[in-house]
């Protein structure tokens, strides 16, 4: 089992920045990839960014490329999402999620952290 705990959400004005953190514990050796999803009211949950373990290959959804950066601190089992130039459309609950090496989908989830960007 893997436990994920997010922190760092909040309220920020458009153009501002936030950094999300995800502290992981448990069987992290079993994880092949982890990342951040978000879900806005009335919308489907979408994968925002992800990073492989090990190796660090990254993925970003088009709408955040050039603005968000995902990073993995292996030594601390912590995942970060640096969000710059935030837009009101980035407002959502952001979830940390992890996928086992053999799994086809993400199977561990944090409780989520709210990010609200005001215009």
Buried (B, 14 or more C-beta within 10 A) or exposed (E): EBEBBBEBBEEBEEEBEBBBBBBBEBEBEBBBBBBBBBBBEEEEBEBBBBBBBEEEEBBBBEEBEEBBBBBBEEEEBBBBBBBBEBBEEBBBBBBBBBBBEEBEEBEBBBEBBEBBBEE
